[in-house]
Amino acid sequence: MDDSTQSLSADYLSDVLDESAYEDAVEYVERFQSVPVDERREALRTIRSLLEHRPSALDPLLPALTSFLTDSERSIRLRTAKIFVSVAENAPLAAEPAVSPLAARLADEDEFYYVRARAAEALGYVALECPDAVASPEILAELRVGLSFDAREVKEKLAKALEYVALGNPGRLRHQLSSLSEHFADESELVRYHLVTTAAVVGCECPEALVSVCAALTAQLDDESPFVRGRAAEALGVLGRSTVADWSPPNAKIAALETDDDAFVAERARFAVTALDDDENTTLSGGDNVTSGVGTIQSIRETTDDAVDEIISPDSACPNCGLALPEAGPPMCPQCGAPY
């Protein structure tokens, strides 16, 4: 192969992958580990472009790409971590071999916090479909401990990853809920939502694990976020429909949420009220919910993305042109310049 430092060619990679010449493709990618940083960035842009159009074709290159996670340039590490987020979200099995190097980025306290955030996010997506790959005590400890001191951007991804660990294997976090509940009142709405949802998921399989956090869940019934309030009510309803007796349900507070202005909250409050009603609660365990579409792992999995989309969507729009406005920014619309 030509040893020149020509830019990585998408056409070349496409050709060799079409011909199943995987060794040539891997060798070509590996050669860019030692070229100037601008060429490394260009190589990753090319790979990212191919990933968007031919995701499965790049599977043979992923082991070689893990070396870029330890590149001396943090921009290269961040671009690589983002690639693995995309791979893990769309093809978790393909990203499974990258779990160890991603976990190493997460564990490195000196790593750029955005790299750590993306590493956590990628690990979460892998855990959703391949829970055993992210189930080691060391990785779970890194996901949990960072909630106490990391930057907000990292904590949000850590909490998301923990939720996905629970969705992949609810029992894996049954002994961690007490420590996670210490962050149910985190300043970040996303952190609160992901962790309270984690508790609800774990409770679907291990309701007894919710007893130690029922006071923390009850406190979140007053959360300003409807998605946190709703999930807290849902988790308490999951506990209420079980045979666990050693707890005191906040019946009045849950009942008050049945008339909540937000449908997400009201529906889950109705589920919890029904679950806590001894006369109507005929399904105590086994995974079947007493209100359709609420209180199961599958229903939570199906609704969590929409909830997150609502949480992160801008709260306001420009009164002049209608552009969605960010929570923080200059006091004028970036599109039309109108003040707001």
Secondary structure, DSSP 8 states (H G I E B T S, - for coil): ---S-----HHHHHHHHHTT-HHHHHHHHHGGGSS-HHHHHHHHHHHHHHHHH-GGGGGGGHHHHGGGGG-SSHHHHHHHHHHHHHHHHH-HHHHGGGHHHHHHHHH-TTS-HHHHHHHHHHHHHHHHH-GGGG--HHHHHHHHHGGGTS-HHHHHHHHHHHHHHHHH-GGGGTTTHHHHHTTTT-S-HHHHHHHHHHHHHHHHH-GGGGGGGHHHHHHGGG-SSHHHHHHHHHHHHHHHTSS--SS---HHHHHHGGG-SSHHHHHHHHHHHHHH-TTT----SSS--SSTTSSSHHHHHHHHHHHHHHHHS-SEE-TTT--EE-SSS-SB-TTT--B-
